Amino acid sequence: MKVLITGGTGYLGQALTRHLLQLPDFDAEATQVRIYSRGEATQARMASEIRDERVRYLVGDVRDRNRLERAMEGC
């Protein structure tokens, strides 16, 4: 399962990420949480707090349709 969280570095995005990573069904190698947000600095800060290989950080804006569609591939 792959999940995309837009605005993922915000309070709700971080809480949802932590919750998903704790789910028992979220252990397989094919699982991934994609954090999609505009801020590289906030992504770096989140990555230092949530150190998990299942989390992938993508910089982009939801107004950029092409970038958002690429981020959604496989989700």
C-alpha positions in Angstrom: 0.0 0.0 0.0 1.2 3.5 -0.8 -0.3 6.6 0.7 0.2 10.2 -0.3 -0.3 12.9 2.3 -0.4 16.4 0.9 0.6 19.0 3.4 2.3 16.2 5.1 4.7 18.2 7.3 1.9 20.0 9.1 0.5 18.9 12.4 -2.2 16.6 11.0 0.1 15.1 8.3 2.7 14.2 10.9 0.1 12.7 13.2 -1.3 10.6 10.3 2.1 9.5 9.3 3.0 8.3 12.8 -0.4 6.5 13.0 0.0 4.7 9.6 3.5 3.6 10.5 2.2 1.9 13.6 -0.5 -0.1 11.8 0.2 -3.9 11.8 -0.7 -4.2 8.1 1.8 -1.5 7.2 4.9 -3.6 7.6 5.5 -5.0 4.2 8.3 -3.8 2.0 5.9 -2.5 -0.6 4.3 0.0 1.8 5.2 3.6 1.7 4.0 7.0 3.0 4.7 9.8 0.7 4.9 13.3 2.3 4.2 16.0 -0.3 4.7 19.6 0.8 6.4 22.8 -0.4 8.9 23.2 2.4 12.3 21.5 2.2 13.3 22.7 5.6 10.1 21.3 7.3 10.6 18.1 5.4 14.2 17.8 6.7 13.0 18.5 10.2 10.3 15.9 10.0 12.8 13.4 8.5 15.0 13.9 11.5 12.1 13.2 13.8 10.5 10.3 11.9 13.3 8.1 10.8 11.7 5.3 8.8 12.6 3.9 5.5 8.9 3.6 4.5 8.6 7.4 4.4 9.5 9.3 1.3 9.6 13.1 1.0 8.5 14.9 -2.1 8.8 18.7 -2.6 5.9 20.2 -4.6 2.8 22.3 -4.6 -0.7 21.0 -5.0 -1.3 23.7 -7.6 1.3 22.0 -9.8 -0.8 19.4 -11.4 1.9 17.5 -13.3 4.1 17.2 -10.2 1.2 16.1 -8.1 0.2 13.5 -10.6 3.7 12.1 -10.5 3.7 12.0 -6.7 0.4 10.1 -6.8 1.6 7.3 -9.1 1.0 4.0 -7.5 -1.0 5.4 -4.6 
